[in-house]
Amino acid sequence: MGRVDGRTVLVTGGARGMGAAFARRLVAEGASVVLTDVLAEEGKAVAAELGSAASFLPHDVTDEAAWLDVVAHAEAAFGPVSGLVNNAGIVHVDPIAALSEADYRRVIDVNQVGVFLGMKSVVPSMRRAGGGSIVNISSIGGIISFTNILGYVASKWAVRGMTKAAAQEFGPWGIRVNSVHPGVVATEMTADSARSNSMFHDQPLPRAGTPEELANLVLFLISDESGYSTGSEFVADGGFTTQ
């Protein structure tokens, strides 16, 4: 018996990296997963690998109408949605003096507005399911700060606060909302940082995390094993933020 048998879960940014690992872990534990991404060919490949328990849709998380289509597709394919992993995210590197308004807004739209639209769009389906769990992927950049990624830091701090506000509002409907705050995880998005030993020199666990380690945490939060947790931050950073 799987830990999330019978659940219908949406995973954004599911074409590669952490999102693909989340989809694989959830399916392995009995969930049906709709994974979405702007990377269509890679997303289709992950869904094909996972078989009949998975489906892929191209998806711009900044588009509210597209969110409604994703939820409708999930319900038609697998039933009411009981899990959402808001994982899609981007980063733009520039010092503040060189950061354009357009680049700043693009990061905010994907990382922050996309999370808002995801939470808003799934609630009616989760209420039909009798409750659910939303996992918002923030970052240790939503707890501390880093230079040259102002938009990313701003968006990830926002996700942390939005998670708490949504948890307060959705709790009476049996919907839990928690945030996950990874440190450097070895994915395509963080390849340079993951290869830099100096990044981990003083970290208690001196290495990058793996997508599979984060997937175990997300599985826990989607499952009933975390049934009394809502509005909380779950940090997986090898101890980086203890410094």
N, C-alpha and C positions, 0 to 999 in steps of 0.2 A: 504493500500500500504506500502510495506517494504522499509526501508532506503537503502537497497542494492539489490533490486529486480533485478534478471537476471544476477547477477555477478557470476563468477566462481572464487573461492578463495581457495588457498592452505594454509594449516596450518600445520607446522612441530611441532613435539613434542605434537601432538594432543591427545594422549591417556589418559592424566590425567592433573590435575592441571590447570594452566592458559590456556594451549593449548586446552583442552577439553571445557573450558568456552568460549574461543574465537569461537570455532566451533559451540557451541550451540547458542550463541548470533547472529552470522552471519546467521545461518539457520533460526532463529526466525524472522530475518528481511529480508528474501527473497533470500539469497544467496544459491548457491549450493557449497558445501565444500568437498574438498578432504583433509582428514586429514592423516598425516603420522607419523610413530614412529617406534622405534625398539621394542616397547612393543606391540606385535601383538595382543594378546588376549584382552588386555584392549582397544586397538584402535578399534578392531572389535566391541566390545561392545558399544563404544560411537557411532560409525557409525550406528549400528543397532538401537540404541535408537532414532537417528535423522531421520531414514527412508530414503525415496528415494532421498532426497536432499543431502545426504552425502555418501561418499565412503571412505574406508580405504585402504591404501597400506603400507606394511612394507617398511621401508626406512632408509638407512644409509646416513645421509646428507653429509658425507665426500666423497661420491662416485658420481662422475660426471655422469657416465652412468645411475645410479639410478635416478638422478634428471631428466634426459631426459625422462626416462620411466614414471616418475610421471607426468610430463607435458603432455606427449602424452596421458596418461590415462585420465587426466582431460579434455583434448580437446575432446577426443572420447566420454566421458561420459556426459559432460555438455557444451562444447564449449570453445572458447579461454579464457585463464586465464586473469582476470582483477585485481586480488588481490593476494598478497603473504604475509603471516605472518611468518617471520623467527623466530620461537620461540624455537626450539630445543636447549638445552643447558645442560651442566654438570658443576660440580664444584669438585675440588680436594683440600682437606685441608691438608696442611703441611707447616711448616716453610721453608724458602728458602733453608736452609742448608740441609734439609732432602728431598727436592723435587727432584725427579728423572727427567732426561730429557724425558723419555718415558711418565711420567704422565703429565709433562708440555705440551709436544707436543699433547697429546691426547685431552686436554682441548682446545688448540688452534685449532686443526683440527675440532672439533665439533662446537665450539662457533664462530670461526672466518672464517675458510675456508668454513664451511657449509653455512654461510651467503653469502660469495662471490659466491659460486657455485649456490646457490638459485637465487640470483639476475641475474647472467649471464644466467641461464637456462630459466628464464621466460620471458626475454625481447622479443624474437621473437614472442611468443604467445601474449604478451601484445600489441605489435605493431599491430598484426592481430586484436586484440580486439578494437583498436583505442585509447589505453591508459590504464592506470591502477595505482594502488597504492601498494607500497611495504612498509611494516611495519617491521622494524628490532627491535627485543626485546633485548635491551642492559640491563642496570642496573644502579642504583646509583653508583655501583662499576665502571662504565664507566665515572663518573663525579668526584668522590672522590676516596678514596682508603680504603682497609681493610687489616689487617694483615693475614698472613697464607693462602691466596688464590691468590698468584701471577699470576698464569695462568689465572684464572677467570678475575681478574682485567685487565690484559693485553689484553685479548680477548674482553672485554666489552668496553674498551677505543678504541680499533681498530674498533669495530662495529660502534661506534659513528662517527669516521672519515670516514670510508667507506661509511656510509650513506650520508654524505655531498658530497663526491666525485661522488657517483652514481647519486645523485640528480642533480648535475651540468651536467652530461653526458646525463641523460635520459630525462631531462625536455623538450627538443625540440620535443620529441616523445609523449608528454602528459603523461609521467610516473612520478609520484611523489614518493619520498623516504623519510621516516621519521623514527626516532628512538624513542622508548619508554623506559623509565628508571624507573622501579619499585623499590621501597624500599622493605622491607620484606613483602611478600605476603604469606598468610597461605596456603601452598601446601605441598606435600610430600617432595619436595626438601629442603624446609626451615623449616621443622617441629620444630627443636630445637630452632632456632632463634625466630620463631613465638610464642613459648611458654615462651620465656624469657622476663619477664616484664622489666628487666633492659635495654633491647635494646631500649625501647620506653620511658624511664623515662623522658627525656627532649624533646621529640618530640611533636610538637604542637598538632597533633592528636595522642594520646598515645595508639596506637593499631596497629596490623598488618592489612594490606590491604586484600581484598578478591579477588579471581580470577574474580568474576563478576564485580567488580569495574574496573579492568584492561580491561575486555572485552568491557565495555562501551567506553573506550578510543580507543581501537583498532577498534571498529565499526565506530566511528567518523572518524578515519583516513582512513579507507577503503572507506567510503562513500564520496559523493560529498560535504558533509557539510564542509570538510576540503580542499576544492578545491584550495585554494591559499596557502597552507602550503606544503613546501618541503624543505628537508635538515635541518629540525629542530628537537630539542630534546623536548620530552613531558615527564615531570617528574611526577610520581605519587608515592609519598613516605611519605605521612602524614606530610610533612614539615621537614623530617629528615635533608635534606641538607641545611636548613636555619640556622642550629646551627653553 
